[in-house]
Amino acid sequence: MLLSQLIAVTEDLATTRARKRLVFRLLRAFNNQFPMILYQLVPSPALLNAQALILNSKKVVKLYGGLAYHSGLGMDALAFALLHETGHHLANGPRLPWNVFLACECYADQWALGNGHIAELGQIDFQKAVRDLDTLFAAYDALNGRESGIVHGGCWNGDWEKRRRSVLENSPLPAWRACPLYELFPSSGQSAHPHQ
């Protein structure tokens, strides 16, 4: 999930005809670019998120209405969210501790950054996507009176500042043996330390 700390319902929605066209154009472009994955809009509940999952042996990416129709997010931010979720399905590297079929958060972002050209849309502007997401995180943090997130071990997924820096710099990832989130699941027997 791109916005794991933002799993919340929002009412800040832009459901105009133009916005609906943008969302459907984006989903159509992704369905055409990655036909091995089914991209779906889930308008309700209006969650601020997208999700990669496997349903009946089929790779699926769900774009929830709160993210799809959020008035502060442009096409680049939505495309980044879909690329990130696609990365969970297609990236190599460590797997998520709760789903061994999906790449970890860090590698999903890295995959997204390396695959940001969508035939029907052109090159995704990741700087613009990050600016839109900055606004979203700032509003969320102000509303909830908290810092940008909680860091879990070596994973920056819960810390937007570290994550945004990684996205903007397109920094190479350490050669993790396992997703750093495995530290939250000690019974897994996995180690998240980088290869030496």
Accessible surface in RSA format (square Angstrom, percent):
REM  Atomic radii and reference values for relative SASA: ProtOr
REM  Chains: A
REM  Algorithm: Lee & Richards
REM  Probe-radius: 1.40
REM  Slices: 20
REM RES _ NUM      All-atoms   Total-Side   Main-Chain    Non-polar    All polar
REM                ABS   REL    ABS   REL    ABS   REL    ABS   REL    ABS   REL
RES MET A   1    48.46  25.1  39.85  26.4   8.61  20.5  27.08  23.0  21.39  28.3
RES LEU A   2     0.60   0.3   0.52   0.4   0.08   0.2   0.52   0.4   0.08   0.2
RES LEU A   3     0.50   0.3   0.50   0.4   0.00   0.0   0.50   0.3   0.00   0.0
RES SER A   4    40.19  34.0  28.05  37.4  12.14  28.0  22.98  48.9  17.21  24.1
RES GLN A   5    36.93  20.7  23.00  16.8  13.94  33.2  31.57  67.2   5.37   4.1
RES LEU A   6     0.00   0.0   0.00   0.0   0.00   0.0   0.00   0.0   0.00   0.0
RES ILE A   7    91.38  52.0  65.67  48.9  25.71  62.0  65.67  47.3  25.71  69.8
RES ALA A   8    33.16  30.5  26.10  40.3   7.06  16.1  33.16  46.7   0.00   0.0
RES VAL A   9   100.46  66.1  73.14  66.2  27.32  65.8  73.14  63.5  27.32  74.1
RES THR A  10    17.77  12.6  10.89  11.0   6.88  16.4   7.12   9.6  10.65  16.1
RES GLU A  11   167.50  96.2 137.62 104.1  29.89  71.2  53.63 103.7 113.88  93.0
RES ASP A  12    75.63  53.0  67.45  67.1   8.18  19.3  26.83  63.1  48.81  48.7
RES LEU A  13    67.54  37.6  38.33  27.4  29.21  73.4  38.33  26.9  29.21  78.6
RES ALA A  14    24.78  22.8  19.84  30.6   4.93  11.2  24.78  34.9   0.00   0.0
RES THR A  15    71.96  51.2  56.84  57.6  15.12  36.0  24.26  32.6  47.70  72.1
RES THR A  16    83.00  59.0  74.09  75.1   8.91  21.2  76.43 102.7   6.58   9.9
RES ARG A  17   188.20  79.0 177.55  90.5  10.65  25.4  57.32  78.3 130.88  79.3
RES ALA A  18    60.07  55.2  52.42  80.9   7.66  17.4  53.17  74.9   6.91  18.3
RES ARG A  19    27.85  11.7  23.82  12.1   4.03   9.6  12.03  16.4  15.82   9.6
RES LYS A  20    91.82  44.8  91.82  56.3   0.00   0.0  38.53  34.7  53.29  56.8
RES ARG A  21   144.70  60.8 137.68  70.2   7.02  16.7  74.21 101.4  70.49  42.7
RES LEU A  22    41.32  23.0  36.49  26.1   4.83  12.2  40.42  28.4   0.91   2.4
RES VAL A  23     0.00   0.0   0.00   0.0   0.00   0.0   0.00   0.0   0.00   0.0
RES PHE A  24   106.64  53.4 104.37  64.6   2.26   5.9 104.37  63.3   2.26   6.5
RES ARG A  25   100.13  42.0  99.56  50.8   0.58   1.4  30.60  41.8  69.53  42.1
RES LEU A  26     0.44   0.2   0.16   0.1   0.29   0.7   0.29   0.2   0.15   0.4
RES LEU A  27    10.51   5.9  10.51   7.5   0.00   0.0  10.51   7.4   0.00   0.0
RES ARG A  28   131.15  55.1 126.08  64.3   5.07  12.1  58.42  79.8  72.73  44.1
RES ALA A  29     0.66   0.6   0.00   0.0   0.66   1.5   0.00   0.0   0.66   1.7
RES PHE A  30     0.00   0.0   0.00   0.0   0.00   0.0   0.00   0.0   0.00   0.0
RES ASN A  31    45.44  31.3  39.26  37.9   6.18  14.9  20.26  48.8  25.18  24.3
RES ASN A  32    89.14  61.5  64.96  62.8  24.17  58.2  22.11  53.2  67.03  64.8
RES GLN A  33    63.88  35.7  39.49  28.9  24.39  58.1  10.04  21.4  53.84  40.8
RES PHE A  34    18.51   9.3  18.51  11.5   0.00   0.0  18.51  11.2   0.00   0.0
RES PRO A  35    94.65  69.0  74.29  67.7  20.35  74.0  77.53  64.0  17.12 106.4
RES MET A  36    92.98  48.1  78.75  52.1  14.23  33.9  87.42  74.3   5.56   7.4
RES ILE A  37     2.30   1.3   0.00   0.0   2.30   5.6   0.00   0.0   2.30   6.3
RES LEU A  38    71.87  40.0  70.52  50.5   1.34   3.4  71.87  50.5   0.00   0.0
RES TYR A  39     7.81   3.6   0.00   0.0   7.81  20.3   0.00   0.0   7.81   9.6
RES GLN A  40    63.26  35.4  58.71  42.9   4.55  10.8  19.21  40.9  44.05  33.4
RES LEU A  41    34.18  19.0  11.46   8.2  22.72  57.1  11.46   8.0  22.72  61.1
RES VAL A  42    31.24  20.6  30.00  27.2   1.23   3.0  31.24  27.1   0.00   0.0
RES PRO A  43    79.84  58.2  70.96  64.7   8.88  32.3  70.96  58.6   8.88  55.2
RES SER A  44    88.68  74.9  71.87  95.9  16.81  38.7  39.10  83.3  49.58  69.5
RES PRO A  45    69.64  50.8  66.06  60.2   3.58  13.0  69.58  57.4   0.06   0.4
RES ALA A  46    15.12  13.9  12.15  18.7   2.98   6.8  12.15  17.1   2.98   7.9
RES LEU A  47    32.92  18.3  32.92  23.6   0.00   0.0  32.92  23.1   0.00   0.0
RES LEU A  48    10.75   6.0  10.75   7.7   0.00   0.0  10.75   7.5   0.00   0.0
RES ASN A  49     0.00   0.0   0.00   0.0   0.00   0.0   0.00   0.0   0.00   0.0
RES ALA A  50     0.00   0.0   0.00   0.0   0.00   0.0   0.00   0.0   0.00   0.0
RES GLN A  51    52.94  29.6  52.94  38.7   0.00   0.0   2.25   4.8  50.69  38.4
RES ALA A  52     6.96   6.4   0.26   0.4   6.70  15.2   0.26   0.4   6.70  17.7
RES LEU A  53    29.50  16.4  29.50  21.1   0.00   0.0  29.50  20.7   0.00   0.0
RES ILE A  54    56.57  32.2  35.44  26.4  21.13  50.9  35.44  25.5  21.13  57.3
RES LEU A  55    75.88  42.3  72.98  52.2   2.90   7.3  74.11  52.0   1.76   4.7
RES ASN A  56   154.78 106.7 116.54 112.6  38.24  92.1  38.82  93.4 115.96 112.1
RES SER A  57   113.52  95.9  74.48  99.4  39.04  89.9  40.94  87.2  72.59 101.7
RES LYS A  58    82.06  40.0  80.86  49.6   1.20   2.9  58.68  52.8  23.38  24.9
RES LYS A  59    71.33  34.8  70.00  42.9   1.33   3.2  38.28  34.5  33.04  35.2
RES VAL A  60     3.41   2.2   3.41   3.1   0.00   0.0   3.41   3.0   0.00   0.0
RES VAL A  61     0.24   0.2   0.00   0.0   0.24   0.6   0.00   0.0   0.24   0.6
RES LYS A  62    42.61  20.8  42.61  26.1   0.00   0.0   4.72   4.3  37.88  40.4
RES LEU A  63     0.15   0.1   0.15   0.1   0.00   0.0   0.15   0.1   0.00   0.0
RES TYR A  64    23.20  10.8  23.20  13.2   0.00   0.0   7.94   6.0  15.26  18.8
RES GLY A  65     0.56   0.7   0.00   N/A   0.56   0.7   0.56   1.5   0.00   0.0
RES GLY A  66     0.00   0.0   0.00   N/A   0.00   0.0   0.00   0.0   0.00   0.0
RES LEU A  67     1.22   0.7   1.22   0.9   0.00   0.0   1.22   0.9   0.00   0.0
RES ALA A  68     0.00   0.0   0.00   0.0   0.00   0.0   0.00   0.0   0.00   0.0
RES TYR A  69    13.12   6.1  13.12   7.5   0.00   0.0   8.53   6.4   4.59   5.7
RES HIS A  70    16.93   9.3  16.93  11.8   0.00   0.0   9.50   9.8   7.44   8.7
RES SER A  71    62.69  53.0  34.62  46.2  28.07  64.7  26.02  55.4  36.67  51.4
RES GLY A  72    33.58  41.4   0.00   N/A  33.58  41.4  25.53  70.1   8.05  18.0
RES LEU A  73     2.63   1.5   0.74   0.5   1.88   4.7   1.79   1.3   0.84   2.3
RES GLY A  74    23.53  29.0   0.00   N/A  23.53  29.0  21.90  60.1   1.63   3.7
RES MET A  75    44.13  22.9  38.47  25.5   5.65  13.5  38.47  32.7   5.65   7.5
RES ASP A  76    12.90   9.0  12.85  12.8   0.05   0.1   0.17   0.4  12.73  12.7
RES ALA A  77     1.69   1.6   0.13   0.2   1.56   3.6   0.26   0.4   1.43   3.8
RES LEU A  78     0.01   0.0   0.01   0.0   0.00   0.0   0.01   0.0   0.00   0.0
RES ALA A  79     0.00   0.0   0.00   0.0   0.00   0.0   0.00   0.0   0.00   0.0
RES PHE A  80     0.33   0.2   0.33   0.2   0.00   0.0   0.33   0.2   0.00   0.0
RES ALA A  81     0.51   0.5   0.51   0.8   0.00   0.0   0.51   0.7   0.00   0.0
RES LEU A  82     0.11   0.1   0.11   0.1   0.00   0.0   0.11   0.1   0.00   0.0
RES LEU A  83     0.00   0.0   0.00   0.0   0.00   0.0   0.00   0.0   0.00   0.0
RES HIS A  84     0.00   0.0   0.00   0.0   0.00   0.0   0.00   0.0   0.00   0.0
RES GLU A  85     0.00   0.0   0.00   0.0   0.00   0.0   0.00   0.0   0.00   0.0
RES THR A  86     0.00   0.0   0.00   0.0   0.00   0.0   0.00   0.0   0.00   0.0
RES GLY A  87     0.00   0.0   0.00   N/A   0.00   0.0   0.00   0.0   0.00   0.0
RES HIS A  88     1.59   0.9   1.59   1.1   0.00   0.0   1.53   1.6   0.07   0.1
RES HIS A  89    10.65   5.8   0.31   0.2  10.33  26.4   0.23   0.2  10.42  12.1
RES LEU A  90    51.88  28.9  29.75  21.3  22.14  55.6  33.14  23.3  18.74  50.4
RES ALA A  91     7.62   7.0   2.95   4.5   4.68  10.6   3.83   5.4   3.80  10.1
RES ASN A  92   132.93  91.7 122.67 118.5  10.26  24.7  34.98  84.2  97.95  94.7
RES GLY A  93    36.03  44.4   0.00   N/A  36.03  44.4  20.53  56.3  15.50  34.7
RES PRO A  94    12.22   8.9   3.74   3.4   8.48  30.8  11.55   9.5   0.67   4.2
RES ARG A  95    64.21  27.0  61.17  31.2   3.04   7.2  36.95  50.5  27.26  16.5
RES LEU A  96     4.21   2.3   4.21   3.0   0.00   0.0   4.21   3.0   0.00   0.0
RES PRO A  97    23.15  16.9   0.56   0.5  22.58  82.1   0.56   0.5  22.58 140.4
RES TRP A  98   141.31  56.7 103.87  50.3  37.44  87.9  97.51  52.0  43.80  71.1
RES ASN A  99    37.81  26.1  31.61  30.6   6.19  14.9  10.33  24.9  27.47  26.6
RES VAL A 100    91.75  60.4  81.30  73.6  10.45  25.2  81.30  70.6  10.45  28.4
RES PHE A 101   138.73  69.4 126.07  78.1  12.66  32.9 130.14  78.9   8.59  24.6
RES LEU A 102     8.31   4.6   8.31   5.9   0.00   0.0   8.31   5.8   0.00   0.0
RES ALA A 103     0.00   0.0   0.00   0.0   0.00   0.0   0.00   0.0   0.00   0.0
RES CYS A 104     0.31   0.2   0.31   0.3   0.00   0.0   0.17   0.4   0.14   0.2
RES GLU A 105     3.74   2.1   3.50   2.6   0.25   0.6   0.10   0.2   3.64   3.0
RES CYS A 106     3.12   2.4   2.38   2.7   0.74   1.7   0.00   0.0   3.12   3.4
RES TYR A 107    40.83  19.1  39.98  22.7   0.85   2.2  28.55  21.5  12.28  15.1
RES ALA A 108     0.00   0.0   0.00   0.0   0.00   0.0   0.00   0.0   0.00   0.0
RES ASP A 109     3.38   2.4   3.38   3.4   0.00   0.0   3.38   8.0   0.00   0.0
RES GLN A 110    50.71  28.4  45.81  33.5   4.90  11.7  26.38  56.2  24.33  18.5
RES TRP A 111    41.51  16.7  33.51  16.2   8.00  18.8  28.11  15.0  13.40  21.7
RES ALA A 112     0.00   0.0   0.00   0.0   0.00   0.0   0.00   0.0   0.00   0.0
RES LEU A 113    22.12  12.3   7.28   5.2  14.84  37.3   7.28   5.1  14.84  39.9
RES GLY A 114    63.09  77.8   0.00   N/A  63.09  77.8  32.50  89.2  30.58  68.5
RES ASN A 115    55.10  38.0  47.06  45.5   8.04  19.4   9.74  23.4  45.36  43.8
RES GLY A 116     3.93   4.8   0.00   N/A   3.93   4.8   0.00   0.0   3.93   8.8
RES HIS A 117   105.28  57.5  97.23  67.6   8.05  20.6  64.35  66.3  40.93  47.6
RES ILE A 118     0.06   0.0   0.06   0.0   0.00   0.0   0.06   0.0   0.00   0.0
RES ALA A 119    79.04  72.7  51.86  80.0  27.18  61.8  53.93  75.9  25.11  66.5
RES GLU A 120    73.48  42.2  49.66  37.6  23.83  56.7  42.61  82.4  30.87  25.2
RES LEU A 121    25.77  14.4   0.51   0.4  25.26  63.5   3.72   2.6  22.05  59.3
RES GLY A 122    23.71  29.2   0.00   N/A  23.71  29.2  22.02  60.4   1.69   3.8
RES GLN A 123   112.86  63.1  87.73  64.1  25.13  59.8  54.78 116.6  58.07  44.0
RES ILE A 124     2.73   1.6   0.10   0.1   2.62   6.3   0.10   0.1   2.62   7.1
RES ASP A 125    63.99  44.8  56.69  56.4   7.30  17.3  24.81  58.4  39.18  39.1
RES PHE A 126    27.99  14.0  24.38  15.1   3.60   9.4  24.38  14.8   3.60  10.3
RES GLN A 127   111.27  62.2 109.86  80.3   1.40   3.3  23.42  49.8  87.85  66.6
RES LYS A 128    91.40  44.6  91.40  56.1   0.00   0.0  38.33  34.5  53.07  56.5
RES ALA A 129     0.24   0.2   0.24   0.4   0.00   0.0   0.24   0.3   0.00   0.0
RES VAL A 130     1.02   0.7   1.02   0.9   0.00   0.0   1.02   0.9   0.00   0.0
RES ARG A 131   133.81  56.2 129.62  66.1   4.19  10.0  65.55  89.6  68.26  41.4
RES ASP A 132    26.53  18.6  24.71  24.6   1.82   4.3   1.47   3.5  25.06  25.0
RES LEU A 133     0.84   0.5   0.84   0.6   0.00   0.0   0.84   0.6   0.00   0.0
RES ASP A 134    38.97  27.3  34.82  34.7   4.14   9.8  24.34  57.3  14.63  14.6
RES THR A 135    87.30  62.1  81.30  82.4   6.00  14.3  61.01  82.0  26.29  39.7
RES LEU A 136     8.80   4.9   6.08   4.4   2.72   6.8   8.23   5.8   0.57   1.5
RES PHE A 137     3.76   1.9   3.76   2.3   0.00   0.0   3.76   2.3   0.00   0.0
RES ALA A 138    62.86  57.8  50.65  78.2  12.21  27.8  58.42  82.3   4.45  11.8
RES ALA A 139    61.29  56.4  48.06  74.2  13.23  30.1  56.85  80.1   4.44  11.8
RES TYR A 140    31.65  14.8  27.42  15.6   4.23  11.0  16.86  12.7  14.79  18.2
RES ASP A 141    25.41  17.8  23.65  23.5   1.76   4.2  12.33  29.0  13.08  13.0
RES ALA A 142    84.92  78.1  50.56  78.0  34.35  78.1  62.87  88.5  22.04  58.4
RES LEU A 143   152.69  85.0 120.86  86.5  31.83  80.0 127.68  89.7  25.01  67.3
RES ASN A 144    62.30  43.0  34.28  33.1  28.02  67.5   8.66  20.8  53.64  51.8
RES GLY A 145    70.31  86.7   0.00   N/A  70.31  86.7  37.79 103.7  32.52  72.8
RES ARG A 146   126.95  53.3 109.53  55.8  17.42  41.5  44.23  60.4  82.72  50.1
RES GLU A 147   148.19  85.1 140.43 106.2   7.75  18.5  61.97 119.9  86.21  70.4
RES SER A 148    22.03  18.6  17.49  23.3   4.55  10.5   9.65  20.6  12.38  17.3
RES GLY A 149    26.68  32.9   0.00   N/A  26.68  32.9   8.15  22.4  18.53  41.5
RES ILE A 150   125.64  71.5 119.72  89.2   5.92  14.3 123.32  88.8   2.32   6.3
RES VAL A 151    57.97  38.1  35.28  31.9  22.70  54.7  35.28  30.7  22.70  61.6
RES HIS A 152    57.09  31.2  54.80  38.1   2.29   5.9  31.25  32.2  25.84  30.1
RES GLY A 153    45.18  55.7   0.00   N/A  45.18  55.7  20.58  56.5  24.60  55.1
RES GLY A 154    40.37  49.8   0.00   N/A  40.37  49.8  23.47  64.4  16.90  37.8
RES CYS A 155     0.90   0.7   0.58   0.7   0.32   0.7   0.28   0.7   0.62   0.7
RES TRP A 156    27.66  11.1  26.92  13.0   0.73   1.7  24.44  13.0   3.22   5.2
RES ASN A 157     9.86   6.8   9.59   9.3   0.28   0.7   0.22   0.5   9.64   9.3
RES GLY A 158     6.86   8.5   0.00   N/A   6.86   8.5   6.63  18.2   0.23   0.5
RES ASP A 159    20.91  14.6  20.91  20.8   0.00   0.0   0.37   0.9  20.54  20.5
RES TRP A 160     5.84   2.3   5.69   2.8   0.15   0.4   5.84   3.1   0.00   0.0
RES GLU A 161    88.61  50.9  88.38  66.9   0.23   0.5  40.33  78.0  48.28  39.4
RES LYS A 162    93.40  45.6  89.50  54.9   3.90   9.3  47.91  43.1  45.48  48.4
RES ARG A 163     2.42   1.0   2.42   1.2   0.00   0.0   0.78   1.1   1.65   1.0
RES ARG A 164    57.66  24.2  57.66  29.4   0.00   0.0   3.35   4.6  54.30  32.9
RES ARG A 165   115.97  48.7 114.42  58.3   1.54   3.7  42.08  57.5  73.89  44.8
RES SER A 166    18.47  15.6  15.44  20.6   3.03   7.0  10.45  22.3   8.02  11.2
RES VAL A 167     4.60   3.0   1.10   1.0   3.50   8.4   1.22   1.1   3.38   9.2
RES LEU A 168    66.89  37.3  38.05  27.2  28.83  72.5  40.70  28.6  26.19  70.5
RES GLU A 169   112.96  64.9  83.92  63.5  29.04  69.2  42.54  82.3  70.42  57.5
RES ASN A 170    77.08  53.2  63.62  61.5  13.46  32.4  18.24  43.9  58.84  56.9
RES SER A 171    34.64  29.3  31.74  42.4   2.90   6.7  27.41  58.4   7.23  10.1
RES PRO A 172   121.22  88.3 101.28  92.3  19.93  72.5 105.39  87.0  15.83  98.4
RES LEU A 173    35.44  19.7  10.46   7.5  24.98  62.8  10.95   7.7  24.49  65.9
RES PRO A 174    57.21  41.7  43.68  39.8  13.53  49.2  56.58  46.7   0.63   3.9
RES ALA A 175    57.65  53.0  45.36  70.0  12.29  28.0  52.00  73.2   5.65  15.0
RES TRP A 176    35.28  14.2  25.41  12.3   9.87  23.2  24.21  12.9  11.07  18.0
RES ARG A 177   126.79  53.2  98.26  50.1  28.53  67.9  37.23  50.9  89.56  54.3
RES ALA A 178     2.91   2.7   1.18   1.8   1.73   3.9   2.91   4.1   0.00   0.0
RES CYS A 179     0.49   0.4   0.49   0.5   0.00   0.0   0.00   0.0   0.49   0.5
RES PRO A 180     0.27   0.2   0.23   0.2   0.04   0.1   0.23   0.2   0.04   0.2
RES LEU A 181     5.33   3.0   5.33   3.8   0.00   0.0   5.33   3.7   0.00   0.0
RES TYR A 182    20.14   9.4  17.84  10.2   2.30   6.0   7.65   5.7  12.49  15.4
RES GLU A 183    89.63  51.5  61.73  46.7  27.90  66.4  43.05  83.3  46.58  38.0
RES LEU A 184    90.79  50.6  66.64  47.7  24.15  60.7  69.85  49.1  20.94  56.4
RES PHE A 185    79.79  39.9  76.79  47.6   3.00   7.8  79.72  48.3   0.07   0.2
RES PRO A 186   117.61  85.7  89.18  81.3  28.43 103.3  98.90  81.7  18.71 116.3
RES SER A 187   116.96  98.8  77.57 103.5  39.39  90.7  58.04 123.6  58.92  82.6
RES SER A 188    47.48  40.1  14.12  18.8  33.37  76.9  24.94  53.1  22.54  31.6
RES GLY A 189    73.51  90.7   0.00   N/A  73.51  90.7  40.18 110.3  33.34  74.7
RES GLN A 190    96.78  54.1  72.95  53.3  23.83  56.7   4.79  10.2  91.99  69.8
RES SER A 191    42.88  36.2  34.03  45.4   8.85  20.4  35.65  75.9   7.23  10.1
RES ALA A 192     3.10   2.8   0.17   0.3   2.93   6.7   0.22   0.3   2.88   7.6
RES HIS A 193   115.82  63.3 115.64  80.4   0.18   0.5  66.90  68.9  48.93  56.9
RES PRO A 194    44.70  32.6  44.55  40.6   0.14   0.5  44.55  36.8   0.14   0.9
RES HIS A 195   102.11  55.8  83.82  58.3  18.29  46.8  55.09  56.8  47.02  54.7
RES GLN A 196   193.06 108.0 123.37  90.2  69.68 165.9  87.44 186.1 105.62  80.1
END  Absolute sums over single chains surface
CHAIN  1 A     9294.9       7300.4       1994.5       5254.6       4040.3
END  Absolute sums over all chains
TOTAL          9294.9       7300.4       1994.5       5254.6       4040.3
